[in-house]
Every structure is written in structure tokens, then in C-alpha cells.
Amino acid sequence: MSANKIPYKMYLSEEEMPKTWLNLKAFMPEDHAPFLNPATGRPCTADELERVFCRECVEQELNCTDREIEIPEGIRSFYANFRPSPLVRAYFLEKALDTPAEIYYKFEGNNTSGSHKLNSAVAQAYYAKRQGLKSVTTETGAGQWGTALAMACAFYGLDLQVFMVKTSYEQKPYRREVMRTYGASVTPSPSSTTRAGRDILARFPGTGGSLGCAIAEAVERALDTPDCRYVLGSVLDHVLLHQTVIGLESKTVLDKYGVRPDVVIGCVGGGSNFGGLIAPYMAEKLQGKNNIDFVGVEPASCPSMSRGRYAYDFCDSAKITPLAKMYTLGCGFMPSPDHAGGLRYHGMSPVVSKLYHDGYMRVEAVKQTQVFAAAERFAKCEGILPAPESAHAVKVAVDEAIKCRESGERKVILFGLTGTGYFDLAAYKSYNDGTMKDYVPDEADLARGFASLPAID
Ligand SMILES: *Cc1c(COP(=O)(O)O)cnc(C)c1O
């Protein structure tokens, strides 16, 4: 509970903005298991990783000791363009729920890409440029990551090739035009421009593509192109590191007003936004300084943590990336085509996986019709149309606030609102039309996914 009058929106001044990211790994009692090279079964070396990824990102990926890592001035000046993001007291939602709880959310959708993904896109493009690279490649499914990276590459003067899952390329033509406007070249995947793409096209003519195939094409293109690297929008430790700017801003501003959260909630796709939001509070918990209830929210249709296995797996379904020890449904797990709410990645950030495995946080799996009902309620009182992914966190925050109404507890709830839903209106349409289905995989579906796990532990 907090004493001072809390404004609707809480901002930081430029001087108060974070100058370092927080390396959560340096606070964890044990390091998570290392990435393995699938060819040798041995931990990946920096040299191996640097063939695919930018040098500075590889250093950050392997850094388990420095608690703070400097945010270079060249990144901070771009951050200043769209940050701080607002930290909002959800007075209207509290009133609608008639709850004694205090609800706060950190809104990351106030930039053109519409999500938190720009935080890492800026950092990765900056490091690529500083290394003297000419271009980067990536994949995008729904398009948020591709859009964020296109903005960052335009700013730093890098060429970008995006492999976009063909079904999204066709269904989300406006996302594609945003990327093209920022100068990215966008190729529907599978394409005939790579070996991986041609293989898939020969085996599955007419396929709509998959994220795994798009990753394979993007990595192949990066390896075949001089002065080019591949960049990834979530899951990896360095991406989570960049996203700690979300948590650092939140904690600095809440500390100013004397607000201490009891519960911190975020949606989990690959885990980077959640890891970034909780980082400064989790660092305290790992040092025994608080006992905050951390809740990651995942879709019941793609329950990587609540029903997944903690095992070594590939980060992509084409089985070309290094192996990561993480909670996973198996790289061959196929989410239902009815699943509209995003967060459909088969695995989970190794950092978040380790925190969950060691008992520092919990997970809730929620059904998509409930998620959209929460999104509708939130949109009506707080005014923001949430991305379906973000609405997973809204759903659990609302549930917590309702529990407080019943128990009379005055909990302080903080959740991450990762983005806006303007490009997800097909999903809102199926919710509004009443045709949205709740799919929950059965044991046989999960067994098929687990069968794709490599035989390593
Ligand atoms: C990508 C995305 C997510 C998932 O983020 P992770 O950091 O991978 O868990 C959540 N919300 C929005 C709006 C996104 O674009």
C-alpha cells in the first residue's frame, strides 16, 4: 500500500532513465545450462556463435558475472525517442472491478512498431552497425519483431532482409508495408531464394510456412552473405537483457512514489518481456530482499512451461540452431491453427525456465476466449486496445484483483502491457463474432511434440 497520491501516469525524467541494463544471470545462484552445439554435443563457443550472431550480443549472451551492463549512448539516444514508456495506475479498471487492490501497468505499445520488441531491436541494430556489418536478417511471424527491427535498421543505416511466414505475409499485408516503408526487404517464407526454402517447397508444395522454416532461411542467408548476421527477437539471454529497461524504468518510478508490488505479472512467449519486467525485482528476491509473487502467463493452447519438459531442445523446428536447456513442448509441437492469441513459441527463455524450475516464480495457463474477454473489459475502461499477447497478462491481473475483492486484501499488482492490437483485428473479429474456439492440446498432441526432442539431457 502506498501513501502518496499516485497520478494516472508516472514518468521518468531523462536524467532518471536507466544507463545500464540489469544482468539477472549474475544474481542467480546457479547458471542455466549452456547452449550446446548439436554437431558436437559440446557447449557452443563464442567463435561458433559469432558466425551467426553479432559479436557484442554473443558476449552478452555468455556473460554470467557482470550485474550491470552499460547501455551505450548511441542506444540511449534512440531510447529517449520513445522512452520512458508510461507506467499507468489503472484507476478506471480498479473502479470497474470494485477491488481494494492497486493495479499498475507498464505500457510498451506507444511506438510505431506497437510493442516492447523495439527495445532489443535498437540494441541489436546498433551493435551490428558498430561491428561494421552491412546487413542483418531475421524471421517474423505475426510481424511485430520484423517491424521493430525495420525501424531500428532504418535509424542506424543497415540493410534488413525479413523472412515472413507466408500465411502472415498474405494475411497481414499492412504489416509488410510498414516494414517496406522503413526500407526492409520482405520475403514470404518458404521462398525459392534459399536451400532450406527450396527443400520445404519441394516436400510440401503450397505450404503456408512456419516460424521454424523462416528461421532456417534467415540463418542460411546470414551465413551466405558477407558482413551479415542473423538477429532474434526473444528467447536468448541478450534479448532479455535489453528488455530489462522495462523493469528498471518501472521500479525507479514506483520507488519514487513508494509503491512496492506484491504481484508482478507478464505474458510469456519466448520470455524476454517477462524476464525484462521482473528483472530488478527478481534480483532482489534472489538476494532474499522481497517475496514477490511472480506470475508468467501462457496460452493453454501452447503451455510450454505448465505442461512442457525441462530439456535440451532446438530453438527452431528446422533443427539448425544451437540446443538450449529450457521448458519446451518439443520443437516439432504444432499449435492449433485456431490459436489467435500469439505466444505460440514451443520453448521458453533459458533464464525464465531456470527461475521457474528453481521455484522463484509460477505460471498460469489461460484460454483464449477468457483472454479476449479480459482484453475487451480493459479496452473499455483504460482506453487501450491490447495486443492479444498482452491480454494474457491483463486476464491474470484482473483475476488477482477480483480475488482481492473477495478477500479484502489490498495487494499491489504490477503487470506488463506489451503492445497494441491494431494488426490483430482478425482475432478480435472471431471473438466478437462468437466463433473463437478454446483449444487445449491433449496428451497425444503433447506426446507428438515431445517425440521431436533431441536425445540429450
Ligand atoms: C512478441 C510479443 C510478445 C511475446 O514476447 P516475449 O518477450 O517473446 O515473451 C508479447 N506481446 C507482444 C505485443 C509481442 O509483440
The ligand as a Gaussian input file, in Angstrom:
#p B3LYP/6-31G(d) Opt

LIG

0 1
 C        6.325000     -10.711000     -29.230000
 C        5.288000     -10.222000     -28.329000
 C        5.069000     -10.835000     -27.074000
 C        5.875000     -12.011000     -26.592000
 O        7.049000     -11.514000     -26.047000
 P        8.205000     -12.413000     -25.451000
 O        9.148000     -11.449000     -24.932000
 O        8.748000     -13.267000     -26.556000
 O        7.591000     -13.284000     -24.396000
 C        4.139000     -10.286000     -26.223000
 N        3.402000      -9.218000     -26.595000
 C        3.561000      -8.618000     -27.798000
 C        2.713000      -7.458000     -28.124000
 C        4.515000      -9.091000     -28.703000
 O        4.684000      -8.492000     -29.873000

